[in-house]
Amino acid sequence: VCNDVGECLLNNGGCSPNAQCIDTIGSRTCSCNSGYNGDGITCNDTDECLTNNGGCSSNAQCTNTIGSRTCSCNSGFTGDGIS
């Protein structure tokens, strides 16, 4: 009798610490978490601020953070940085 091995149970299956390991029959797949890009084995931070000011208001400053971004209103404006 041969049983499937849970590859993800040990060391995240060899996937990046910034990725999800998904067990498949006889193997596993790796998928980068939100805010990261790559093949799942290697995941790099995505600079969300490079596209559309990171979803921040046009009257706000987008600051890239590891795995995400923050939005801060420019001087003279109030709000959450998104609106």
Secondary structure, 3 states (H helix, E strand, C coil): CCCCCCHHHCHHHHCCCCEEEEEECCEEEEEECCCEEECCCCEEECCHHHCHHHHCCCCEEEEEECCEEEEEECCCCCCCCCC
